[in-house]
Amino acid sequence: MIAGIFKQKENPMSELKSCPKGAEHKAHMCQLKHEGRIEEMDKHSAQPKFVCNKCGAKADEEGYLCNPRPI
């Protein structure tokens, strides 16, 4: 019953399928997270200038995000 209290997170891979710029991405931040590629995430978010309006991930370049906006 406790498990029913918590909202289940959407599968990050489903975000990849619905990304309007999926073919343009070098690597989605959500994909890197899903695959456990934390060091690579850190590399691309050392000095973030953009945040994703969809998932909240931050990145140095907007090309790593689905729906970027400047921070």
mmCIF file as Biopython writes it, N, C-alpha, C and O atoms, coordinates in Angstrom:
data_model
#
loop_
_atom_site.group_PDB
_atom_site.id
_atom_site.type_symbol
_atom_site.label_atom_id
_atom_site.label_alt_id
_atom_site.label_comp_id
_atom_site.label_asym_id
_atom_site.label_entity_id
_atom_site.label_seq_id
_atom_site.pdbx_PDB_ins_code
_atom_site.Cartn_x
_atom_site.Cartn_y
_atom_site.Cartn_z
_atom_site.occupancy
_atom_site.B_iso_or_equiv
_atom_site.auth_seq_id
_atom_site.auth_asym_id
_atom_site.pdbx_PDB_model_num
ATOM 1   N N  . MET A ? 1  ? 0.816  -1.198 0.000   1.0 0.0 1  A 1 
ATOM 2   C CA . MET A ? 1  ? 0.000  0.000  0.000   1.0 0.0 1  A 1 
ATOM 3   C C  . MET A ? 1  ? 0.853  1.253  0.000   1.0 0.0 1  A 1 
ATOM 4   O O  . MET A ? 1  ? 0.457  2.262  -0.584  1.0 0.0 1  A 1 
ATOM 5   N N  . ILE A ? 2  ? 2.002  1.219  0.631   1.0 0.0 2  A 1 
ATOM 6   C CA . ILE A ? 2  ? 2.863  2.389  0.666   1.0 0.0 2  A 1 
ATOM 7   C C  . ILE A ? 2  ? 3.309  2.764  -0.741  1.0 0.0 2  A 1 
ATOM 8   O O  . ILE A ? 2  ? 3.388  3.950  -1.060  1.0 0.0 2  A 1 
ATOM 9   N N  . ALA A ? 3  ? 3.599  1.792  -1.579  1.0 0.0 3  A 1 
ATOM 10  C CA . ALA A ? 3  ? 4.046  2.061  -2.946  1.0 0.0 3  A 1 
ATOM 11  C C  . ALA A ? 3  ? 3.000  2.862  -3.721  1.0 0.0 3  A 1 
ATOM 12  O O  . ALA A ? 3  ? 3.357  3.656  -4.592  1.0 0.0 3  A 1 
ATOM 13  N N  . GLY A ? 4  ? 1.736  2.671  -3.423  1.0 0.0 4  A 1 
ATOM 14  C CA . GLY A ? 4  ? 0.670  3.385  -4.114  1.0 0.0 4  A 1 
ATOM 15  C C  . GLY A ? 4  ? 0.627  4.856  -3.763  1.0 0.0 4  A 1 
ATOM 16  O O  . GLY A ? 4  ? 0.025  5.649  -4.488  1.0 0.0 4  A 1 
ATOM 17  N N  . ILE A ? 5  ? 1.257  5.233  -2.660  1.0 0.0 5  A 1 
ATOM 18  C CA . ILE A ? 5  ? 1.260  6.625  -2.224  1.0 0.0 5  A 1 
ATOM 19  C C  . ILE A ? 5  ? 2.162  7.461  -3.125  1.0 0.0 5  A 1 
ATOM 20  O O  . ILE A ? 5  ? 1.851  8.615  -3.423  1.0 0.0 5  A 1 
ATOM 21  N N  . PHE A ? 6  ? 3.268  6.884  -3.554  1.0 0.0 6  A 1 
ATOM 22  C CA . PHE A ? 6  ? 4.239  7.617  -4.341  1.0 0.0 6  A 1 
ATOM 23  C C  . PHE A ? 6  ? 3.879  7.569  -5.814  1.0 0.0 6  A 1 
ATOM 24  O O  . PHE A ? 6  ? 3.481  6.531  -6.343  1.0 0.0 6  A 1 
ATOM 25  N N  . LYS A ? 7  ? 4.026  8.709  -6.462  1.0 0.0 7  A 1 
ATOM 26  C CA . LYS A ? 7  ? 3.771  8.782  -7.886  1.0 0.0 7  A 1 
ATOM 27  C C  . LYS A ? 7  ? 4.920  8.132  -8.629  1.0 0.0 7  A 1 
ATOM 28  O O  . LYS A ? 7  ? 6.083  8.396  -8.324  1.0 0.0 7  A 1 
ATOM 29  N N  . GLN A ? 8  ? 4.618  7.305  -9.578  1.0 0.0 8  A 1 
ATOM 30  C CA . GLN A ? 8  ? 5.652  6.662  -10.358 1.0 0.0 8  A 1 
ATOM 31  C C  . GLN A ? 8  ? 6.155  7.643  -11.410 1.0 0.0 8  A 1 
ATOM 32  O O  . GLN A ? 8  ? 5.362  8.279  -12.104 1.0 0.0 8  A 1 
ATOM 33  N N  . LYS A ? 9  ? 7.475  7.762  -11.525 1.0 0.0 9  A 1 
ATOM 34  C CA . LYS A ? 9  ? 8.054  8.678  -12.499 1.0 0.0 9  A 1 
ATOM 35  C C  . LYS A ? 9  ? 7.885  8.117  -13.900 1.0 0.0 9  A 1 
ATOM 36  O O  . LYS A ? 9  ? 7.891  6.906  -14.117 1.0 0.0 9  A 1 
ATOM 37  N N  . GLU A ? 10 ? 7.734  9.035  -14.840 1.0 0.0 10 A 1 
ATOM 38  C CA . GLU A ? 10 ? 7.643  8.651  -16.244 1.0 0.0 10 A 1 
ATOM 39  C C  . GLU A ? 10 ? 8.977  8.080  -16.684 1.0 0.0 10 A 1 
ATOM 40  O O  . GLU A ? 10 ? 10.026 8.541  -16.235 1.0 0.0 10 A 1 
ATOM 41  N N  . ASN A ? 11 ? 8.953  7.111  -17.530 1.0 0.0 11 A 1 
ATOM 42  C CA . ASN A ? 11 ? 10.157 6.491  -18.057 1.0 0.0 11 A 1 
ATOM 43  C C  . ASN A ? 11 ? 10.949 7.520  -18.848 1.0 0.0 11 A 1 
ATOM 44  O O  . ASN A ? 11 ? 10.411 8.116  -19.781 1.0 0.0 11 A 1 
ATOM 45  N N  . PRO A ? 12 ? 12.228 7.749  -18.500 1.0 0.0 12 A 1 
ATOM 46  C CA . PRO A ? 12 ? 13.014 8.738  -19.221 1.0 0.0 12 A 1 
ATOM 47  C C  . PRO A ? 12 ? 13.135 8.427  -20.706 1.0 0.0 12 A 1 
ATOM 48  O O  . PRO A ? 12 ? 13.269 9.341  -21.520 1.0 0.0 12 A 1 
ATOM 49  N N  . MET A ? 13 ? 13.091 7.180  -21.057 1.0 0.0 13 A 1 
ATOM 50  C CA . MET A ? 13 ? 13.206 6.829  -22.464 1.0 0.0 13 A 1 
ATOM 51  C C  . MET A ? 13 ? 11.973 7.281  -23.248 1.0 0.0 13 A 1 
ATOM 52  O O  . MET A ? 13 ? 12.072 7.538  -24.448 1.0 0.0 13 A 1 
ATOM 53  N N  . SER A ? 14 ? 10.820 7.383  -22.596 1.0 0.0 14 A 1 
ATOM 54  C CA . SER A ? 14 ? 9.639  7.886  -23.285 1.0 0.0 14 A 1 
ATOM 55  C C  . SER A ? 14 ? 9.807  9.359  -23.604 1.0 0.0 14 A 1 
ATOM 56  O O  . SER A ? 14 ? 9.228  9.852  -24.573 1.0 0.0 14 A 1 
ATOM 57  N N  . GLU A ? 15 ? 10.605 10.082 -22.792 1.0 0.0 15 A 1 
ATOM 58  C CA . GLU A ? 15 ? 10.893 11.477 -23.079 1.0 0.0 15 A 1 
ATOM 59  C C  . GLU A ? 15 ? 11.700 11.580 -24.369 1.0 0.0 15 A 1 
ATOM 60  O O  . GLU A ? 15 ? 11.515 12.514 -25.150 1.0 0.0 15 A 1 
ATOM 61  N N  . LEU A ? 16 ? 12.598 10.618 -24.591 1.0 0.0 16 A 1 
ATOM 62  C CA . LEU A ? 16 ? 13.411 10.640 -25.794 1.0 0.0 16 A 1 
ATOM 63  C C  . LEU A ? 16 ? 12.537 10.507 -27.027 1.0 0.0 16 A 1 
ATOM 64  O O  . LEU A ? 16 ? 12.762 11.187 -28.028 1.0 0.0 16 A 1 
ATOM 65  N N  . LYS A ? 17 ? 11.546 9.640  -26.959 1.0 0.0 17 A 1 
ATOM 66  C CA . LYS A ? 17 ? 10.671 9.411  -28.099 1.0 0.0 17 A 1 
ATOM 67  C C  . LYS A ? 17 ? 9.810  10.627 -28.392 1.0 0.0 17 A 1 
ATOM 68  O O  . LYS A ? 17 ? 9.437  10.853 -29.543 1.0 0.0 17 A 1 
ATOM 69  N N  . SER A ? 18 ? 9.486  11.415 -27.371 1.0 0.0 18 A 1 
ATOM 70  C CA . SER A ? 18 ? 8.616  12.556 -27.570 1.0 0.0 18 A 1 
ATOM 71  C C  . SER A ? 18 ? 9.379  13.864 -27.748 1.0 0.0 18 A 1 
ATOM 72  O O  . SER A ? 18 ? 8.765  14.925 -27.863 1.0 0.0 18 A 1 
ATOM 73  N N  . CYS A ? 19 ? 10.692 13.805 -27.772 1.0 0.0 19 A 1 
ATOM 74  C CA . CYS A ? 19 ? 11.500 15.011 -27.918 1.0 0.0 19 A 1 
ATOM 75  C C  . CYS A ? 19 ? 11.387 15.549 -29.336 1.0 0.0 19 A 1 
ATOM 76  O O  . CYS A ? 19 ? 11.594 14.807 -30.297 1.0 0.0 19 A 1 
ATOM 77  N N  . PRO A ? 20 ? 11.061 16.827 -29.480 1.0 0.0 20 A 1 
ATOM 78  C CA . PRO A ? 20 ? 10.934 17.402 -30.817 1.0 0.0 20 A 1 
ATOM 79  C C  . PRO A ? 20 ? 12.267 17.514 -31.557 1.0 0.0 20 A 1 
ATOM 80  O O  . PRO A ? 20 ? 12.288 17.649 -32.780 1.0 0.0 20 A 1 
ATOM 81  N N  . LYS A ? 21 ? 13.379 17.457 -30.819 1.0 0.0 21 A 1 
ATOM 82  C CA . LYS A ? 21 ? 14.692 17.577 -31.450 1.0 0.0 21 A 1 
ATOM 83  C C  . LYS A ? 21 ? 15.520 16.310 -31.259 1.0 0.0 21 A 1 
ATOM 84  O O  . LYS A ? 21 ? 16.749 16.376 -31.242 1.0 0.0 21 A 1 
ATOM 85  N N  . GLY A ? 22 ? 14.876 15.174 -31.117 1.0 0.0 22 A 1 
ATOM 86  C CA . GLY A ? 22 ? 15.562 13.926 -30.828 1.0 0.0 22 A 1 
ATOM 87  C C  . GLY A ? 22 ? 16.705 13.592 -31.768 1.0 0.0 22 A 1 
ATOM 88  O O  . GLY A ? 22 ? 17.747 13.113 -31.321 1.0 0.0 22 A 1 
ATOM 89  N N  . ALA A ? 23 ? 16.536 13.833 -33.051 1.0 0.0 23 A 1 
ATOM 90  C CA . ALA A ? 23 ? 17.578 13.513 -34.021 1.0 0.0 23 A 1 
ATOM 91  C C  . ALA A ? 23 ? 18.766 14.456 -33.919 1.0 0.0 23 A 1 
ATOM 92  O O  . ALA A ? 23 ? 19.867 14.112 -34.351 1.0 0.0 23 A 1 
ATOM 93  N N  . GLU A ? 24 ? 18.560 15.642 -33.352 1.0 0.0 24 A 1 
ATOM 94  C CA . GLU A ? 24 ? 19.616 16.645 -33.255 1.0 0.0 24 A 1 
ATOM 95  C C  . GLU A ? 24 ? 20.484 16.477 -32.007 1.0 0.0 24 A 1 
ATOM 96  O O  . GLU A ? 24 ? 21.597 16.999 -31.955 1.0 0.0 24 A 1 
ATOM 97  N N  . HIS A ? 25 ? 19.994 15.765 -31.018 1.0 0.0 25 A 1 
ATOM 98  C CA . HIS A ? 25 ? 20.710 15.660 -29.746 1.0 0.0 25 A 1 
ATOM 99  C C  . HIS A ? 25 ? 22.018 14.896 -29.878 1.0 0.0 25 A 1 
ATOM 100 O O  . HIS A ? 25 ? 22.102 13.871 -30.554 1.0 0.0 25 A 1 
ATOM 101 N N  . LYS A ? 26 ? 23.031 15.423 -29.213 1.0 0.0 26 A 1 
ATOM 102 C CA . LYS A ? 26 ? 24.299 14.705 -29.086 1.0 0.0 26 A 1 
ATOM 103 C C  . LYS A ? 26 ? 24.061 13.557 -28.110 1.0 0.0 26 A 1 
ATOM 104 O O  . LYS A ? 26 ? 24.455 12.419 -28.363 1.0 0.0 26 A 1 
ATOM 105 N N  . ALA A ? 27 ? 23.427 13.867 -27.019 1.0 0.0 27 A 1 
ATOM 106 C CA . ALA A ? 27 ? 23.026 12.892 -25.995 1.0 0.0 27 A 1 
ATOM 107 C C  . ALA A ? 27 ? 22.089 13.634 -25.051 1.0 0.0 27 A 1 
ATOM 108 O O  . ALA A ? 27 ? 22.459 14.658 -24.477 1.0 0.0 27 A 1 
ATOM 109 N N  . HIS A ? 28 ? 20.907 13.128 -24.895 1.0 0.0 28 A 1 
ATOM 110 C CA . HIS A ? 28 ? 19.951 13.742 -23.979 1.0 0.0 28 A 1 
ATOM 111 C C  . HIS A ? 28 ? 20.465 13.608 -22.561 1.0 0.0 28 A 1 
ATOM 112 O O  . HIS A ? 28 ? 21.030 12.576 -22.200 1.0 0.0 28 A 1 
ATOM 113 N N  . MET A ? 29 ? 20.277 14.633 -21.758 1.0 0.0 29 A 1 
ATOM 114 C CA . MET A ? 29 ? 20.661 14.534 -20.349 1.0 0.0 29 A 1 
ATOM 115 C C  . MET A ? 29 ? 19.840 13.440 -19.672 1.0 0.0 29 A 1 
ATOM 116 O O  . MET A ? 29 ? 20.355 12.721 -18.815 1.0 0.0 29 A 1 
ATOM 117 N N  . CYS A ? 30 ? 18.555 13.305 -20.053 1.0 0.0 30 A 1 
ATOM 118 C CA . CYS A ? 30 ? 17.727 12.264 -19.435 1.0 0.0 30 A 1 
ATOM 119 C C  . CYS A ? 30 ? 18.200 10.870 -19.855 1.0 0.0 30 A 1 
ATOM 120 O O  . CYS A ? 30 ? 18.106 9.918  -19.080 1.0 0.0 30 A 1 
ATOM 121 N N  . GLN A ? 31 ? 18.706 10.755 -21.077 1.0 0.0 31 A 1 
ATOM 122 C CA . GLN A ? 31 ? 19.232 9.472  -21.540 1.0 0.0 31 A 1 
ATOM 123 C C  . GLN A ? 31 ? 20.515 9.136  -20.782 1.0 0.0 31 A 1 
ATOM 124 O O  . GLN A ? 31 ? 20.703 7.997  -20.355 1.0 0.0 31 A 1 
ATOM 125 N N  . LEU A ? 32 ? 21.385 10.110 -20.616 1.0 0.0 32 A 1 
ATOM 126 C CA . LEU A ? 32 ? 22.626 9.882  -19.876 1.0 0.0 32 A 1 
ATOM 127 C C  . LEU A ? 32 ? 22.319 9.433  -18.453 1.0 0.0 32 A 1 
ATOM 128 O O  . LEU A ? 32 ? 22.956 8.520  -17.927 1.0 0.0 32 A 1 
ATOM 129 N N  . LYS A ? 33 ? 21.339 10.083 -17.838 1.0 0.0 33 A 1 
ATOM 130 C CA . LYS A ? 33 ? 20.952 9.718  -16.467 1.0 0.0 33 A 1 
ATOM 131 C C  . LYS A ? 33 ? 20.403 8.297  -16.427 1.0 0.0 33 A 1 
ATOM 132 O O  . LYS A ? 33 ? 20.768 7.507  -15.557 1.0 0.0 33 A 1 
ATOM 133 N N  . HIS A ? 34 ? 19.535 7.982  -17.360 1.0 0.0 34 A 1 
ATOM 134 C CA . HIS A ? 34 ? 18.922 6.650  -17.420 1.0 0.0 34 A 1 
ATOM 135 C C  . HIS A ? 34 ? 19.983 5.560  -17.568 1.0 0.0 34 A 1 
ATOM 136 O O  . HIS A ? 34 ? 19.859 4.476  -16.997 1.0 0.0 34 A 1 
ATOM 137 N N  . GLU A ? 35 ? 21.019 5.859  -18.336 1.0 0.0 35 A 1 
ATOM 138 C CA . GLU A ? 35 ? 22.083 4.893  -18.585 1.0 0.0 35 A 1 
ATOM 139 C C  . GLU A ? 35 ? 23.164 4.911  -17.509 1.0 0.0 35 A 1 
ATOM 140 O O  . GLU A ? 35 ? 24.118 4.135  -17.573 1.0 0.0 35 A 1 
ATOM 141 N N  . GLY A ? 36 ? 23.019 5.798  -16.515 1.0 0.0 36 A 1 
ATOM 142 C CA . GLY A ? 36 ? 23.984 5.864  -15.421 1.0 0.0 36 A 1 
ATOM 143 C C  . GLY A ? 36 ? 25.304 6.506  -15.812 1.0 0.0 36 A 1 
ATOM 144 O O  . GLY A ? 36 ? 26.329 6.261  -15.176 1.0 0.0 36 A 1 
ATOM 145 N N  . ARG A ? 37 ? 25.286 7.316  -16.841 1.0 0.0 37 A 1 
ATOM 146 C CA . ARG A ? 37 ? 26.507 7.971  -17.334 1.0 0.0 37 A 1 
ATOM 147 C C  . ARG A ? 37 ? 26.688 9.314  -16.635 1.0 0.0 37 A 1 
ATOM 148 O O  . ARG A ? 37 ? 26.687 10.369 -17.269 1.0 0.0 37 A 1 
ATOM 149 N N  . ILE A ? 38 ? 26.845 9.251  -15.314 1.0 0.0 38 A 1 
ATOM 150 C CA . ILE A ? 38 ? 26.887 10.432 -14.457 1.0 0.0 38 A 1 
ATOM 151 C C  . ILE A ? 38 ? 28.087 11.323 -14.780 1.0 0.0 38 A 1 
ATOM 152 O O  . ILE A ? 38 ? 27.957 12.546 -14.808 1.0 0.0 38 A 1 
ATOM 153 N N  . GLU A ? 39 ? 29.244 10.726 -15.022 1.0 0.0 39 A 1 
ATOM 154 C CA . GLU A ? 39 ? 30.434 11.527 -15.340 1.0 0.0 39 A 1 
ATOM 155 C C  . GLU A ? 39 ? 30.222 12.348 -16.610 1.0 0.0 39 A 1 
ATOM 156 O O  . GLU A ? 39 ? 30.658 13.496 -16.697 1.0 0.0 39 A 1 
ATOM 157 N N  . GLU A ? 40 ? 29.556 11.756 -17.582 1.0 0.0 40 A 1 
ATOM 158 C CA . GLU A ? 40 ? 29.273 12.475 -18.823 1.0 0.0 40 A 1 
ATOM 159 C C  . GLU A ? 40 ? 28.263 13.595 -18.584 1.0 0.0 40 A 1 
ATOM 160 O O  . GLU A ? 40 ? 28.369 14.671 -19.171 1.0 0.0 40 A 1 
ATOM 161 N N  . MET A ? 41 ? 27.284 13.333 -17.718 1.0 0.0 41 A 1 
ATOM 162 C CA . MET A ? 41 ? 26.329 14.383 -17.352 1.0 0.0 41 A 1 
ATOM 163 C C  . MET A ? 41 ? 27.065 15.549 -16.700 1.0 0.0 41 A 1 
ATOM 164 O O  . MET A ? 41 ? 26.828 16.709 -17.036 1.0 0.0 41 A 1 
ATOM 165 N N  . ASP A ? 42 ? 27.955 15.233 -15.770 1.0 0.0 42 A 1 
ATOM 166 C CA . ASP A ? 42 ? 28.723 16.273 -15.082 1.0 0.0 42 A 1 
ATOM 167 C C  . ASP A ? 42 ? 29.545 17.089 -16.075 1.0 0.0 42 A 1 
ATOM 168 O O  . ASP A ? 42 ? 29.659 18.307 -15.946 1.0 0.0 42 A 1 
ATOM 169 N N  . LYS A ? 43 ? 30.107 16.414 -17.051 1.0 0.0 43 A 1 
ATOM 170 C CA . LYS A ? 43 ? 30.934 17.074 -18.067 1.0 0.0 43 A 1 
ATOM 171 C C  . LYS A ? 43 ? 30.120 18.098 -18.858 1.0 0.0 43 A 1 
ATOM 172 O O  . LYS A ? 43 ? 30.627 19.166 -19.201 1.0 0.0 43 A 1 
ATOM 173 N N  . HIS A ? 44 ? 28.860 17.773 -19.146 1.0 0.0 44 A 1 
ATOM 174 C CA . HIS A ? 44 ? 28.012 18.645 -19.955 1.0 0.0 44 A 1 
ATOM 175 C C  . HIS A ? 44 ? 27.176 19.624 -19.132 1.0 0.0 44 A 1 
ATOM 176 O O  . HIS A ? 44 ? 26.368 20.373 -19.679 1.0 0.0 44 A 1 
ATOM 177 N N  . SER A ? 45 ? 27.377 19.613 -17.818 1.0 0.0 45 A 1 
ATOM 178 C CA . SER A ? 45 ? 26.620 20.549 -16.978 1.0 0.0 45 A 1 
ATOM 179 C C  . SER A ? 45 ? 27.510 21.213 -15.931 1.0 0.0 45 A 1 
ATOM 180 O O  . SER A ? 45 ? 27.035 21.606 -14.865 1.0 0.0 45 A 1 
ATOM 181 N N  . ALA A ? 46 ? 28.804 21.337 -16.237 1.0 0.0 46 A 1 
ATOM 182 C CA . ALA A ? 46 ? 29.757 21.937 -15.306 1.0 0.0 46 A 1 
ATOM 183 C C  . ALA A ? 46 ? 29.460 23.419 -15.082 1.0 0.0 46 A 1 
ATOM 184 O O  . ALA A ? 46 ? 29.587 23.922 -13.966 1.0 0.0 46 A 1 
ATOM 185 N N  . GLN A ? 47 ? 29.065 24.115 -16.150 1.0 0.0 47 A 1 
ATOM 186 C CA . GLN A ? 47 ? 28.712 25.531 -16.061 1.0 0.0 47 A 1 
ATOM 187 C C  . GLN A ? 47 ? 27.406 25.738 -16.824 1.0 0.0 47 A 1 
ATOM 188 O O  . GLN A ? 47 ? 27.397 26.316 -17.911 1.0 0.0 47 A 1 
ATOM 189 N N  . PRO A ? 48 ? 26.315 25.263 -16.251 1.0 0.0 48 A 1 
ATOM 190 C CA . PRO A ? 48 ? 25.035 25.291 -16.982 1.0 0.0 48 A 1 
ATOM 191 C C  . PRO A ? 48 ? 24.551 26.697 -17.319 1.0 0.0 48 A 1 
ATOM 192 O O  . PRO A ? 48 ? 24.593 27.614 -16.499 1.0 0.0 48 A 1 
ATOM 193 N N  . LYS A ? 49 ? 24.099 26.823 -18.538 1.0 0.0 49 A 1 
ATOM 194 C CA . LYS A ? 49 ? 23.537 28.085 -19.015 1.0 0.0 49 A 1 
ATOM 195 C C  . LYS A ? 49 ? 22.093 27.906 -19.473 1.0 0.0 49 A 1 
ATOM 196 O O  . LYS A ? 49 ? 21.393 28.877 -19.763 1.0 0.0 49 A 1 
ATOM 197 N N  . PHE A ? 50 ? 21.653 26.625 -19.532 1.0 0.0 50 A 1 
ATOM 198 C CA . PHE A ? 50 ? 20.308 26.316 -20.000 1.0 0.0 50 A 1 
ATOM 199 C C  . PHE A ? 50 ? 19.656 25.294 -19.080 1.0 0.0 50 A 1 
ATOM 200 O O  . PHE A ? 50 ? 20.330 24.473 -18.458 1.0 0.0 50 A 1 
ATOM 201 N N  . VAL A ? 51 ? 18.330 25.362 -19.008 1.0 0.0 51 A 1 
ATOM 202 C CA . VAL A ? 51 ? 17.546 24.392 -18.248 1.0 0.0 51 A 1 
ATOM 203 C C  . VAL A ? 51 ? 16.442 23.875 -19.169 1.0 0.0 51 A 1 
ATOM 204 O O  . VAL A ? 51 ? 15.919 24.624 -19.994 1.0 0.0 51 A 1 
ATOM 205 N N  . CYS A ? 52 ? 16.090 22.611 -19.031 1.0 0.0 52 A 1 
ATOM 206 C CA . CYS A ? 52 ? 15.033 22.019 -19.851 1.0 0.0 52 A 1 
ATOM 207 C C  . CYS A ? 52 ? 13.679 22.316 -19.218 1.0 0.0 52 A 1 
ATOM 208 O O  . CYS A ? 52 ? 13.457 22.033 -18.041 1.0 0.0 52 A 1 
ATOM 209 N N  . ASN A ? 53 ? 12.789 22.882 -20.000 1.0 0.0 53 A 1 
ATOM 210 C CA . ASN A ? 53 ? 11.432 23.150 -19.519 1.0 0.0 53 A 1 
ATOM 211 C C  . ASN A ? 53 ? 10.649 21.867 -19.304 1.0 0.0 53 A 1 
ATOM 212 O O  . ASN A ? 53 ? 9.646  21.867 -18.590 1.0 0.0 53 A 1 
ATOM 213 N N  . LYS A ? 54 ? 11.091 20.777 -19.912 1.0 0.0 54 A 1 
ATOM 214 C CA . LYS A ? 54 ? 10.363 19.504 -19.825 1.0 0.0 54 A 1 
ATOM 215 C C  . LYS A ? 54 ? 10.757 18.694 -18.592 1.0 0.0 54 A 1 
ATOM 216 O O  . LYS A ? 54 ? 9.898  18.220 -17.849 1.0 0.0 54 A 1 
ATOM 217 N N  . CYS A ? 55 ? 12.081 18.539 -18.379 1.0 0.0 55 A 1 
ATOM 218 C CA . CYS A ? 55 ? 12.510 17.648 -17.294 1.0 0.0 55 A 1 
ATOM 219 C C  . CYS A ? 55 ? 13.306 18.343 -16.191 1.0 0.0 55 A 1 
ATOM 220 O O  . CYS A ? 55 ? 13.559 17.741 -15.147 1.0 0.0 55 A 1 
ATOM 221 N N  . GLY A ? 56 ? 13.707 19.603 -16.404 1.0 0.0 56 A 1 
ATOM 222 C CA . GLY A ? 56 ? 14.433 20.342 -15.379 1.0 0.0 56 A 1 
ATOM 223 C C  . GLY A ? 56 ? 15.935 20.124 -15.385 1.0 0.0 56 A 1 
ATOM 224 O O  . GLY A ? 56 ? 16.642 20.689 -14.550 1.0 0.0 56 A 1 
ATOM 225 N N  . ALA A ? 57 ? 16.438 19.315 -16.311 1.0 0.0 57 A 1 
ATOM 226 C CA . ALA A ? 57 ? 17.884 19.088 -16.398 1.0 0.0 57 A 1 
ATOM 227 C C  . ALA A ? 57 ? 18.573 20.387 -16.790 1.0 0.0 57 A 1 
ATOM 228 O O  . ALA A ? 57 ? 17.991 21.220 -17.485 1.0 0.0 57 A 1 
ATOM 229 N N  . LYS A ? 58 ? 19.817 20.557 -16.341 1.0 0.0 58 A 1 
ATOM 230 C CA . LYS A ? 58 ? 20.601 21.729 -16.687 1.0 0.0 58 A 1 
ATOM 231 C C  . LYS A ? 58 ? 21.801 21.289 -17.510 1.0 0.0 58 A 1 
ATOM 232 O O  . LYS A ? 58 ? 22.350 20.207 -17.300 1.0 0.0 58 A 1 
ATOM 233 N N  . ALA A ? 59 ? 22.204 22.146 -18.455 1.0 0.0 59 A 1 
ATOM 234 C CA . ALA A ? 59 ? 23.328 21.807 -19.324 1.0 0.0 59 A 1 
ATOM 235 C C  . ALA A ? 59 ? 24.055 23.067 -19.768 1.0 0.0 59 A 1 
ATOM 236 O O  . ALA A ? 59 ? 23.507 24.169 -19.753 1.0 0.0 59 A 1 
ATOM 237 N N  . ASP A ? 60 ? 25.313 22.863 -20.164 1.0 0.0 60 A 1 
ATOM 238 C CA . ASP A ? 60 ? 26.128 23.968 -20.659 1.0 0.0 60 A 1 
ATOM 239 C C  . ASP A ? 60 ? 25.635 24.458 -22.020 1.0 0.0 60 A 1 
ATOM 240 O O  . ASP A ? 60 ? 25.680 25.654 -22.309 1.0 0.0 60 A 1 
ATOM 241 N N  . GLU A ? 61 ? 25.165 23.531 -22.851 1.0 0.0 61 A 1 
ATOM 242 C CA . GLU A ? 61 ? 24.685 23.854 -24.192 1.0 0.0 61 A 1 
ATOM 243 C C  . GLU A ? 61 ? 23.229 23.409 -24.346 1.0 0.0 61 A 1 
ATOM 244 O O  . GLU A ? 61 ? 22.827 22.380 -23.804 1.0 0.0 61 A 1 
ATOM 245 N N  . GLU A ? 62 ? 22.456 24.183 -25.080 1.0 0.0 62 A 1 
ATOM 246 C CA . GLU A ? 62 ? 21.042 23.848 -25.252 1.0 0.0 62 A 1 
ATOM 247 C C  . GLU A ? 62 ? 20.839 22.575 -26.050 1.0 0.0 62 A 1 
ATOM 248 O O  . GLU A ? 62 ? 19.770 21.970 -25.965 1.0 0.0 62 A 1 
ATOM 249 N N  . GLY A ? 63 ? 21.832 22.145 -26.828 1.0 0.0 63 A 1 
ATOM 250 C CA . GLY A ? 63 ? 21.721 20.946 -27.639 1.0 0.0 63 A 1 
ATOM 251 C C  . GLY A ? 63 ? 21.586 19.654 -26.837 1.0 0.0 63 A 1 
ATOM 252 O O  . GLY A ? 63 ? 21.236 18.614 -27.396 1.0 0.0 63 A 1 
ATOM 253 N N  . TYR A ? 64 ? 21.857 19.707 -25.542 1.0 0.0 64 A 1 
ATOM 254 C CA . TYR A ? 64 ? 21.731 18.521 -24.696 1.0 0.0 64 A 1 
ATOM 255 C C  . TYR A ? 64 ? 20.347 18.421 -24.035 1.0 0.0 64 A 1 
ATOM 256 O O  . TYR A ? 64 ? 20.088 17.497 -23.264 1.0 0.0 64 A 1 
ATOM 257 N N  . LEU A ? 65 ? 19.472 19.369 -24.339 1.0 0.0 65 A 1 
ATOM 258 C CA . LEU A ? 65 ? 18.156 19.417 -23.697 1.0 0.0 65 A 1 
ATOM 259 C C  . LEU A ? 65 ? 17.035 19.373 -24.735 1.0 0.0 65 A 1 
ATOM 260 O O  . LEU A ? 65 ? 17.202 19.820 -25.870 1.0 0.0 65 A 1 
ATOM 261 N N  . CYS A ? 66 ? 15.899 18.830 -24.326 1.0 0.0 66 A 1 
ATOM 262 C CA . CYS A ? 66 ? 14.746 18.707 -25.230 1.0 0.0 66 A 1 
ATOM 263 C C  . CYS A ? 66 ? 14.048 20.046 -25.474 1.0 0.0 66 A 1 
ATOM 264 O O  . CYS A ? 66 ? 13.699 20.381 -26.606 1.0 0.0 66 A 1 
ATOM 265 N N  . ASN A ? 67 ? 13.856 20.793 -24.410 1.0 0.0 67 A 1 
ATOM 266 C CA . ASN A ? 67 ? 13.107 22.041 -24.485 1.0 0.0 67 A 1 
ATOM 267 C C  . ASN A ? 67 ? 13.852 23.093 -23.674 1.0 0.0 67 A 1 
ATOM 268 O O  . ASN A ? 67 ? 13.409 23.465 -22.588 1.0 0.0 67 A 1 
ATOM 269 N N  . PRO A ? 68 ? 14.991 23.582 -24.196 1.0 0.0 68 A 1 
ATOM 270 C CA . PRO A ? 68 ? 15.855 24.470 -23.414 1.0 0.0 68 A 1 
ATOM 271 C C  . PRO A ? 68 ? 15.376 25.906 -23.321 1.0 0.0 68 A 1 
ATOM 272 O O  . PRO A ? 68 ? 14.682 26.422 -24.198 1.0 0.0 68 A 1 
ATOM 273 N N  . ARG A ? 69 ? 15.774 26.529 -22.221 1.0 0.0 69 A 1 
ATOM 274 C CA . ARG A ? 69 ? 15.610 27.982 -22.068 1.0 0.0 69 A 1 
ATOM 275 C C  . ARG A ? 69 ? 16.814 28.451 -21.260 1.0 0.0 69 A 1 
ATOM 276 O O  . ARG A ? 69 ? 17.349 27.694 -20.450 1.0 0.0 69 A 1 
ATOM 277 N N  . PRO A ? 70 ? 17.239 29.676 -21.470 1.0 0.0 70 A 1 
ATOM 278 C CA . PRO A ? 70 ? 18.377 30.191 -20.702 1.0 0.0 70 A 1 
ATOM 279 C C  . PRO A ? 70 ? 18.052 30.252 -19.207 1.0 0.0 70 A 1 
ATOM 280 O O  . PRO A ? 70 ? 16.909 30.477 -18.809 1.0 0.0 70 A 1 
ATOM 281 N N  . ILE A ? 71 ? 19.074 30.048 -18.407 1.0 0.0 71 A 1 
ATOM 282 C CA . ILE A ? 71 ? 18.902 30.131 -16.952 1.0 0.0 71 A 1 
ATOM 283 C C  . ILE A ? 71 ? 18.917 31.602 -16.560 1.0 0.0 71 A 1 
ATOM 284 O O  . ILE A ? 71 ? 18.789 31.927 -15.379 1.0 0.0 71 A 1 
#
